[in-house]
Amino acid sequence: MKNIIYAFLFIMVTSFSAQAQLTAFSDKGLIGFKDISGRVVVAPKYDSVSDFSEGLAAVELNNLRGYINGKGQEVIKRKYSGAYNFQDGQAVVYISPLKFGVIDTKGNEIVSIKYDQIGELFDGVRVFELNKKFGLMDKNGKELFISSYDRIYGFANGLAMIIKDKKIGFMDKSGKVVIPAVYDDATNFLGPNAFVEKEGKIYMIDVKGNTVKNLPYDKLGFSNHSFVNVKLNGKTGRLNAWGKEIIPTVYDGIGRFNFKGQATFTANKKKGLIDSNGKILIPAAYDELFSFGKASYQATLDGKSIILDTLGNQVSPNSYEKIGYDYEGLYQMVSNGKYGFLNGEGKEAIAPKYQFVGDFYYGMARVKLNNLWGFIDKSEKVVIPLQYTFVTGFILYHAKIRVGEKWGMINDKGKVVIEPIYSDLGFFSAGRVKVKIDGKWGFLDETGKLVVQNLYAEVEDFDEGTAMVILDGKKIKIDKNGKKVEN
């Protein structure tokens, strides 16, 4: 039944259109848009965006999503927890807790936001789930029927996979069962045929349920629109949509193929790289192997990591005790106990010489050298002097600094906005930052002025104009000026 999880087309991957009127760009961790001439049309302010589809792009800010048009105007208000690309003038959206609906390009609700799941549009119908019941609706949201099936998956080649009493079959868009639910596992239709498993035997069937071919395997694995993994005696291989063996069943496991047609595989407890035709690109010689940058792989053996190209050649100049994740195009690494950065090609962008480094954010990374902390840019230019006992990373363009045992704050230009005179402090929230003075907490405003006296044993950050605090052992709520607010 594992294969079914991967076939579940309710889990909708956003498809990107090539018709984008604007191009997204990133600056200091936020995303904006430029036109074809390079002119900034939308200043960087979004946390994430999609490409354009049917003239609209989904944008996210503060965990709320809406849509902009080709002029950069927000034409559908940001009020959704999730917003998918448009298809035939419609887009699936959802709010939290997860309730799905469908809107048109003007933001009008075509399908009320009340469903537990809604699938993509296929030949005028959508699969939906409501109150643990599955059915079909038309493109206008009219429920055509509610089934007695345990689950319905998305359509492929005119048929949708169904589960009834832990068995799998297929129905057409009218809800008629075309292929009875008698199989232990199955793929969606890969072109004219589907692969099914019954009582430890694998078959190819056509859209009428007729057996096209008996296959000499005993288990189905992961599938996509054109391939399926199969197993024989515990070993994994791969077939194409016509049942031809592309990769023999000799491997312990095969991962998912990427857009370049490459996948990791496991043999004798070691990882290697294989292409979709079964050609071994990197021999199974590594403890771990996964993608790195745009065209490389990170390989780990005996606790050391290197960067390889797709032919297995080492492109990194050294091996490393640690390689981090991609932040603004650079990766942390550690060599002989010293920290530096690799670029997306596996080359050393910043040589390992630091006692510690943080990830790049807003184009800067915090670093420690000679027991002092500051910030460098991607060219390794010092942009905030290495003069502090400790610094945090930036949050909302501010970082905390420590001088000796006292805390303060700087902005992203390195200017001290809160002098390091406090025994502890937080980050700005709603124009206030909590500070600890003589064992008690109060709040500063954005100018550094103490606007809420340090009276409290504990405080929380401000949220929507109020904060919870503890005074004389009691929890109370105060406003931004320290006035008690009735609950």
Solvent accessible surface area in square Angstrom, and as a share of the most:
residue,aa,sasa,rsa
1,M,87,0.39
2,K,161,0.68
3,N,1,0.01
4,I,5,0.02
5,I,124,0.63
6,Y,97,0.37
7,A,9,0.07
8,F,30,0.12
9,L,55,0.28
10,F,8,0.03
11,I,117,0.60
12,M,39,0.17
13,V,134,0.77
14,T,41,0.24
15,S,82,0.53
16,F,124,0.52
17,S,30,0.20
18,A,115,0.89
19,Q,93,0.41
20,A,47,0.37
21,Q,89,0.40
22,L,12,0.06
23,T,91,0.53
24,A,44,0.34
25,F,46,0.19
26,S,82,0.53
27,D,72,0.37
28,K,70,0.30
29,G,28,0.27
30,L,40,0.20
31,I,36,0.18
32,G,0,0.00
33,F,3,0.01
34,K,67,0.29
35,D,28,0.15
36,I,176,0.89
37,S,93,0.60
38,G,42,0.41
39,R,150,0.55
40,V,71,0.41
41,V,43,0.25
42,V,10,0.05
43,A,62,0.48
44,P,37,0.24
45,K,87,0.37
46,Y,1,0.00
47,D,65,0.34
48,S,44,0.28
49,V,39,0.22
50,S,12,0.08
51,D,61,0.32
52,F,1,0.00
53,S,10,0.07
54,E,69,0.31
55,G,18,0.17
56,L,15,0.07
57,A,0,0.00
58,A,9,0.07
59,V,1,0.01
60,E,20,0.09
61,L,38,0.19
62,N,110,0.56
63,N,114,0.59
64,L,75,0.37
65,R,66,0.24
66,G,0,0.00
67,Y,1,0.00
68,I,0,0.00
69,N,30,0.15
70,G,20,0.19
71,K,151,0.64
72,G,13,0.13
73,Q,100,0.44
74,E,74,0.33
75,V,65,0.37
76,I,6,0.03
77,K,150,0.64
78,R,57,0.21
79,K,104,0.44
80,Y,2,0.01
81,S,23,0.15
82,G,3,0.03
83,A,13,0.10
84,Y,41,0.15
85,N,18,0.09
86,F,9,0.04
87,Q,70,0.31
88,D,93,0.48
89,G,25,0.24
90,Q,9,0.04
91,A,2,0.01
92,V,3,0.02
93,V,0,0.00
94,Y,43,0.16
95,I,65,0.33
96,S,78,0.51
97,P,117,0.74
98,L,97,0.48
99,K,68,0.29
100,F,11,0.05
101,G,0,0.00
102,V,0,0.00
103,I,0,0.00
104,D,33,0.17
105,T,54,0.31
106,K,165,0.70
107,G,20,0.19
108,N,83,0.43
109,E,98,0.44
110,I,49,0.25
111,V,3,0.02
112,S,60,0.39
113,I,33,0.17
114,K,96,0.41
115,Y,6,0.02
116,D,35,0.18
117,Q,32,0.14
118,I,1,0.00
119,G,5,0.05
120,E,80,0.36
121,L,15,0.08
122,F,60,0.25
123,D,97,0.50
124,G,31,0.30
125,V,9,0.05
126,R,4,0.01
127,V,5,0.03
128,F,0,0.00
129,E,26,0.12
130,L,35,0.17
131,N,112,0.58
132,K,175,0.74
133,K,109,0.46
134,F,5,0.02
135,G,0,0.00
136,L,0,0.00
137,M,0,0.00
138,D,33,0.17
139,K,76,0.32
140,N,104,0.53
141,G,18,0.17
142,K,137,0.58
143,E,63,0.28
144,L,78,0.39
145,F,53,0.22
146,I,93,0.47
147,S,14,0.09
148,S,78,0.51
149,Y,33,0.12
150,D,76,0.39
151,R,76,0.28
152,I,0,0.00
153,Y,11,0.04
154,G,10,0.09
155,F,17,0.07
156,A,22,0.17
157,N,76,0.39
158,G,29,0.28
159,L,12,0.06
160,A,0,0.00
161,M,0,0.00
162,I,2,0.01
163,I,16,0.08
164,K,72,0.31
165,D,107,0.55
166,K,162,0.69
167,K,77,0.33
168,I,0,0.00
169,G,0,0.00
170,F,0,0.00
171,M,0,0.00
172,D,35,0.18
173,K,84,0.36
174,S,80,0.52
175,G,16,0.16
176,K,137,0.58
177,V,62,0.36
178,V,48,0.28
179,I,3,0.01
180,P,81,0.51
181,A,27,0.21
182,V,61,0.35
183,Y,22,0.08
184,D,40,0.21
185,D,2,0.01
186,A,0,0.00
187,T,0,0.00
188,N,16,0.08
189,F,10,0.04
190,L,6,0.03
191,G,44,0.43
192,P,73,0.46
193,N,14,0.07
194,A,0,0.00
195,F,0,0.00
196,V,0,0.00
197,E,10,0.05
198,K,73,0.31
199,E,143,0.64
200,G,40,0.38
201,K,122,0.52
202,I,1,0.01
203,Y,49,0.19
204,M,3,0.01
205,I,2,0.01
206,D,37,0.19
207,V,55,0.32
208,K,153,0.65
209,G,22,0.21
210,N,82,0.42
211,T,79,0.46
212,V,76,0.44
213,K,86,0.36
214,N,108,0.55
215,L,16,0.08
216,P,98,0.62
217,Y,20,0.07
218,D,47,0.25
219,K,87,0.37
220,L,8,0.04
221,G,17,0.16
222,F,35,0.14
223,S,13,0.08
224,N,49,0.25
225,H,153,0.68
226,S,32,0.21
227,F,46,0.19
228,V,0,0.00
229,N,7,0.04
230,V,0,0.00
231,K,76,0.32
232,L,61,0.30
233,N,127,0.65
234,G,54,0.51
235,K,79,0.33
236,T,5,0.03
237,G,0,0.00
238,R,0,0.00
239,L,0,0.00
240,N,24,0.12
241,A,8,0.06
242,W,166,0.58
243,G,8,0.08
244,K,135,0.57
245,E,76,0.34
246,I,38,0.19
247,I,0,0.00
248,P,61,0.39
249,T,22,0.13
250,V,84,0.48
251,Y,20,0.08
252,D,57,0.30
253,G,22,0.21
254,I,19,0.09
255,G,29,0.28
256,R,145,0.53
257,F,34,0.14
258,N,52,0.27
259,F,186,0.78
260,K,77,0.32
261,G,17,0.17
262,Q,20,0.09
263,A,4,0.03
264,T,35,0.20
265,F,4,0.02
266,T,27,0.16
267,A,20,0.16
268,N,133,0.68
269,K,180,0.76
270,K,64,0.27
271,K,60,0.25
272,G,0,0.00
273,L,0,0.00
274,I,0,0.00
275,D,27,0.14
276,S,26,0.17
277,N,116,0.60
278,G,19,0.19
279,K,130,0.55
280,I,82,0.42
281,L,28,0.14
282,I,1,0.00
283,P,87,0.54
284,A,32,0.25
285,A,46,0.35
286,Y,36,0.14
287,D,50,0.26
288,E,85,0.38
289,L,9,0.04
290,F,95,0.40
291,S,76,0.49
292,F,6,0.02
293,G,35,0.34
294,K,184,0.78
295,A,62,0.48
296,S,8,0.05
297,Y,6,0.02
298,Q,13,0.06
299,A,1,0.01
300,T,25,0.15
301,L,69,0.34
302,D,122,0.63
303,G,54,0.52
304,K,87,0.37
305,S,7,0.05
306,I,30,0.15
307,I,0,0.00
308,L,3,0.01
309,D,36,0.19
310,T,33,0.19
311,L,128,0.63
312,G,24,0.23
313,N,81,0.42
314,Q,90,0.40
315,V,36,0.21
316,S,5,0.03
317,P,80,0.51
318,N,66,0.34
319,S,46,0.30
320,Y,0,0.00
321,E,71,0.32
322,K,96,0.41
323,I,19,0.10
324,G,15,0.14
325,Y,173,0.66
326,D,77,0.40
327,Y,99,0.38
328,E,61,0.27
329,G,38,0.37
330,L,15,0.08
331,Y,18,0.07
332,Q,16,0.07
333,M,0,0.00
334,V,13,0.07
335,S,11,0.07
336,N,131,0.67
337,G,47,0.45
338,K,89,0.38
339,Y,38,0.15
340,G,0,0.00
341,F,1,0.01
342,L,0,0.00
343,N,43,0.22
344,G,26,0.25
345,E,115,0.52
346,G,0,0.00
347,K,99,0.42
348,E,52,0.23
349,A,44,0.34
350,I,1,0.00
351,A,56,0.43
352,P,32,0.20
353,K,95,0.40
354,Y,8,0.03
355,Q,63,0.28
356,F,66,0.27
357,V,0,0.00
358,G,6,0.06
359,D,58,0.30
360,F,2,0.01
361,Y,98,0.37
362,Y,16,0.06
363,G,24,0.23
364,M,20,0.09
365,A,1,0.01
366,R,52,0.19
367,V,0,0.00
368,K,51,0.22
369,L,54,0.27
370,N,120,0.61
371,N,99,0.51
372,L,76,0.38
373,W,17,0.06
374,G,0,0.00
375,F,3,0.01
376,I,1,0.00
377,D,32,0.17
378,K,87,0.37
379,S,90,0.58
380,E,53,0.24
381,K,131,0.56
382,V,77,0.44
383,V,53,0.30
384,I,2,0.01
385,P,73,0.46
386,L,41,0.20
387,Q,99,0.44
388,Y,12,0.04
389,T,53,0.31
390,F,56,0.23
391,V,0,0.00
392,T,24,0.14
393,G,32,0.31
394,F,11,0.04
395,I,91,0.46
396,L,116,0.58
397,Y,76,0.29
398,H,42,0.19
399,A,0,0.00
400,K,31,0.13
401,I,1,0.00
402,R,57,0.21
403,V,70,0.40
404,G,39,0.37
405,E,136,0.61
406,K,92,0.39
407,W,44,0.16
408,G,0,0.00
409,M,0,0.00
410,I,0,0.00
411,N,29,0.15
412,D,22,0.11
413,K,150,0.64
414,G,21,0.20
415,K,137,0.58
416,V,53,0.31
417,V,41,0.24
418,I,4,0.02
419,E,105,0.47
420,P,31,0.19
421,I,110,0.56
422,Y,23,0.09
423,S,51,0.33
424,D,53,0.27
425,L,3,0.02
426,G,7,0.07
427,F,42,0.18
428,F,26,0.11
429,S,31,0.20
430,A,53,0.41
431,G,18,0.17
432,R,36,0.13
433,V,1,0.00
434,K,46,0.20
435,V,0,0.00
436,K,61,0.26
437,I,48,0.25
438,D,135,0.70
439,G,46,0.44
440,K,89,0.38
441,W,30,0.11
442,G,0,0.00
443,F,2,0.01
444,L,1,0.01
445,D,23,0.12
446,E,121,0.54
447,T,115,0.67
448,G,26,0.25
449,K,131,0.56
450,L,51,0.25
451,V,38,0.22
452,V,3,0.02
453,Q,98,0.44
454,N,36,0.18
455,L,97,0.48
456,Y,8,0.03
457,A,49,0.38
458,E,105,0.47
459,V,16,0.09
460,E,94,0.42
461,D,68,0.35
462,F,6,0.02
463,D,102,0.53
464,E,167,0.75
465,G,25,0.24
466,T,38,0.22
467,A,3,0.02
468,M,47,0.21
469,V,1,0.01
470,I,45,0.23
471,L,60,0.30
472,D,133,0.69
473,G,71,0.69
474,K,145,0.61
475,K,126,0.54
476,I,28,0.14
477,K,57,0.24
478,I,1,0.01
479,D,36,0.19
480,K,64,0.27
481,N,110,0.57
482,G,23,0.22
483,K,146,0.62
484,K,116,0.49
485,V,48,0.28
486,E,140,0.63
487,N,150,0.77
